[in-house]
Amino acid sequence: MNFLVTGGAGYIGSHMVSFLQKKNFNPIVLDNFSTGKKFLLKKCEILNVDLTDKIKLSAVLENRKFDAVFHFAAKSIVSESYLNPKSYFNNNLEGTKNLVEEMKKNKNEILIFSSSAAVYGNPITKFIKEEHPKNPISPYGESKLLCEEFLASEQSRENFNYCNLRYFNAAGADNLSGIGEYRDKETHLIPKVLNSIRGNYGPIIVYGNDYDTFDGTCVRDFIHVSDLVEAHYQAFKKIRDEKKSFTYNLANQKGFSVLEIIKVCEKITKKKVNYSFSNRRKGDPSTLIADCQKAKEGILWNPSKSKIENIVSTAWKWHASLK
Ligand SMILES: NC(=O)c1ccc[n+]([C@@H]2O[C@H](COP(=O)([O-])OP(=O)(O)OC[C@H]3O[C@@H](n4cnc5c(N)ncnc54)[C@H](O)[C@@H]3O)[C@@H](O)[C@H]2O)c1
């Protein structure tokens, strides 16, 4: 089978590519390499295109047939989205619109979309279900919600179906494939802590220790990237078989505070983390924990790699292997 993976040179996208290659499928990567890296990809066809470049996109996708499109390509740094909201709406929403237009033109019917817990905003329940109100508090979250709304308006039973997968925090690495999380400018907690331990990043700043949580720091729900990409494949099969559209949360239904994550990193690496507290950051809800029952039942998803120790130890193996 042929699959298009937009953002396939990024962290999660490259794990999707590797997953599909292990199944002997043919993933084709579409990426503008704004944050993605070629070295995360084993031999595969690469379309070096920006989704906002309609003319080039149309030319490279003309007459191409894919069993499904996995759409990871996006800008995804919350703090940056406040500084330049327009670029987020342009890249994420217009990019998605262009992609769907080309899919329809070429009769490609299944899209799996990387959405985010950021669509919910500040939670009003302890465990967030898919029906939870959507009140994004950042332009990034808003751009993802607008994409979901756009996809809903494009859905048509016979010709175009999609699945919104709302991830909470992806982390960990696929050590057997020799890939992991790598960004020039890291903003995610676990790689930041591990980079700091390796001496490639200064002391860790913990943003806020006065949240309404048991130790005052933000609580997040982490899912192993390998469990995440497995869910994408399951979602594809569900749409192919049922010709309907769906939305699922993807996470681990367990919350860990920033300080707990730092402690797990210290335990796994046997090294001390140098950190200090500063003020809260804009756009950070206090607690984000998913209810994922719908995905477990709907796409028969059984995340087996997402114990926090496994997430951190696979991430550490990857980070420790970097020069
Ligand atoms: N990492 C997480 O914890 C997390 C959580 C929730 C949602 N998500 C979503 O998952 C997706 C993948 O996230 P990631 O962490 O792998 O990010 P990433 O930055 O590592 O990967 C994004 C990829 O998309 C490419 N890209 C960006 N804009 C593009 C464009 N206009 N045209 C072509 N390529 C483009 C980048 O070069 C990069 O390779 C994103 O949509 C993100 O919003 C991630």
The ligand as an SDF file (V2000), in Angstrom:
LIG
                    3D

 44 48  0  0  0  0  0  0  0  0999 V2000
    4.7110   16.3740   19.7450 N   0  0  0  0  0  0  0  0  0  0  0  0
    3.5950   16.3940   20.4390 C   0  0  0  0  0  0  0  0  0  0  0  0
    3.5920   16.1140   21.6490 O   0  0  0  0  0  0  0  0  0  0  0  0
    2.2790   16.7620   19.7800 C   0  0  0  0  0  0  0  0  0  0  0  0
    1.1270   16.8790   20.5760 C   0  0  0  0  0  0  0  0  0  0  0  0
   -0.0860   17.1840   19.9510 C   0  0  0  0  0  0  0  0  0  0  0  0
   -0.1500   17.3560   18.5820 C   0  0  0  0  0  0  0  0  0  0  0  0
    0.9820   17.2570   17.8380 N   0  0  0  0  0  0  0  0  0  0  0  0
    0.8850   17.4390   16.3740 C   0  0  0  0  0  0  0  0  0  0  0  0
    1.5210   16.3520   15.7350 O   0  0  0  0  0  0  0  0  0  0  0  0
    2.1270   16.7540   14.5150 C   0  0  0  0  0  0  0  0  0  0  0  0
    3.5820   16.3410   14.4740 C   0  0  0  0  0  0  0  0  0  0  0  0
    4.2510   16.9030   15.5910 O   0  0  0  0  0  0  0  0  0  0  0  0
    5.8170   16.7190   15.8190 P   0  0  0  0  0  0  0  0  0  0  0  0
    6.0470   16.8510   17.2660 O   0  0  0  0  0  0  0  0  0  0  0  0
    6.2820   15.5290   15.0830 O   0  0  0  0  0  0  0  0  0  0  0  0
    6.3460   18.0670   15.1150 O   0  0  0  0  0  0  0  0  0  0  0  0
    7.6550   18.2870   14.2180 P   0  0  0  0  0  0  0  0  0  0  0  0
    7.8880   19.7540   14.1950 O   0  0  0  0  0  0  0  0  0  0  0  0
    8.7530   17.3930   14.6520 O   0  0  0  0  0  0  0  0  0  0  0  0
    7.1540   17.8100   12.7780 O   0  0  0  0  0  0  0  0  0  0  0  0
    6.3880   18.6080   11.9210 C   0  0  0  0  0  0  0  0  0  0  0  0
    6.8890   18.3630   10.5030 C   0  0  0  0  0  0  0  0  0  0  0  0
    6.0770   19.0900    9.5830 O   0  0  0  0  0  0  0  0  0  0  0  0
    6.9200   19.7870    8.6420 C   0  0  0  0  0  0  0  0  0  0  0  0
    6.1480   20.9490    8.1900 N   0  0  0  0  0  0  0  0  0  0  0  0
    5.6770   21.9910    8.9430 C   0  0  0  0  0  0  0  0  0  0  0  0
    4.9900   22.8420    8.1750 N   0  0  0  0  0  0  0  0  0  0  0  0
    4.9900   22.3410    6.9130 C   0  0  0  0  0  0  0  0  0  0  0  0
    4.4470   22.7730    5.6700 C   0  0  0  0  0  0  0  0  0  0  0  0
    3.7780   23.9250    5.5490 N   0  0  0  0  0  0  0  0  0  0  0  0
    4.6430   22.0050    4.5750 N   0  0  0  0  0  0  0  0  0  0  0  0
    5.3500   20.8480    4.6600 C   0  0  0  0  0  0  0  0  0  0  0  0
    5.8880   20.3860    5.7980 N   0  0  0  0  0  0  0  0  0  0  0  0
    5.7090   21.1210    6.9180 C   0  0  0  0  0  0  0  0  0  0  0  0
    8.1840   20.1060    9.4380 C   0  0  0  0  0  0  0  0  0  0  0  0
    9.3250   20.3370    8.6330 O   0  0  0  0  0  0  0  0  0  0  0  0
    8.3280   18.8320   10.2830 C   0  0  0  0  0  0  0  0  0  0  0  0
    9.0430   17.8420    9.5870 O   0  0  0  0  0  0  0  0  0  0  0  0
    1.9000   18.2680   14.4320 C   0  0  0  0  0  0  0  0  0  0  0  0
    0.7600   18.4860   13.6310 O   0  0  0  0  0  0  0  0  0  0  0  0
    1.6210   18.6600   15.8640 C   0  0  0  0  0  0  0  0  0  0  0  0
    0.8000   19.8060   15.9460 O   0  0  0  0  0  0  0  0  0  0  0  0
    2.1960   16.9690   18.4010 C   0  0  0  0  0  0  0  0  0  0  0  0
  1  2  1  0
  2  3  2  0
  2  4  1  0
  4  5  1  0
  4 44  2  0
  5  6  2  0
  6  7  1  0
  7  8  2  0
  8  9  1  0
  8 44  1  0
  9 10  1  0
  9 42  1  0
 10 11  1  0
 11 12  1  0
 11 40  1  0
 12 13  1  0
 13 14  1  0
 14 15  2  0
 14 16  1  0
 14 17  1  0
 17 18  1  0
 18 19  2  0
 18 20  1  0
 18 21  1  0
 21 22  1  0
 22 23  1  0
 23 24  1  0
 23 38  1  0
 24 25  1  0
 25 26  1  0
 25 36  1  0
 26 27  1  0
 26 35  1  0
 27 28  2  0
 28 29  1  0
 29 30  1  0
 29 35  2  0
 30 31  1  0
 30 32  2  0
 32 33  1  0
 33 34  2  0
 34 35  1  0
 36 37  1  0
 36 38  1  0
 38 39  1  0
 40 41  1  0
 40 42  1  0
 42 43  1  0
M  CHG  2   8   1  16  -1
M  END
$$$$
